[in-house]
Amino acid sequence: MLKLPLKYYDEAGRILPPVWLYGLLAFFCLDWIAFVFSLASRTQTETLLRIFYPHSESLWMALASSFPLVIAMVLISQRERLWKHHYILWCRWLIPAMVIGVICSFGVQVYHAVKLHWNFELVTAIKIAVSLIGFYVVCRSRHLRWMIEDWQTPTQHDKGEANPAG
């Protein structure tokens, strides 16, 4: 019996990541997106970075805190390639990497709030709220746990690729 409705499975019978996970990872990787786009404009890199991050330490702290989430996003996006090479142990590190990244991002936002003497700033408030919600959802999601469990077991399709003669 299937644990989830059929629309949450791919053609090989593996559980797909939930759609909200992509949105959550993209939200936490906004710092990386801003950094990459600012590097794309070689003449105005410094100006663009100053607009988004007035203090250079905020940029580096944000990039460092979201690095585990970037790694999780890359692993999820490259899962087919990793499975073809029979790498499956990385799956068990997805949820811990996401939890560490969310906690670190929350810590960076609290640091910014302390630095502002707890004066209200909308962007910081949104990031703190999303961090708390993201932490709860990543820790409590059955879909994620079932997905990781499913990804760690080889399917018939994978076994057939591993041994073409059999």
Secondary structure, DSSP 8 states (H G I E B T S, - for coil): --SS-GGGB-TTS-B---HHHHHHHHHHTHHHHHHHHHHHSGGGHHHHHHHH-SSHHHHHHHHHHHHHHHHHHHHHHTHHHHHHTT--GGGGGHHHHHHHHHHHHHHHHHHHHHHTTT---HHHHHHHHHHHHHHHHHHH-HHHHHHHHHHTS--HHHHHHH-TT-
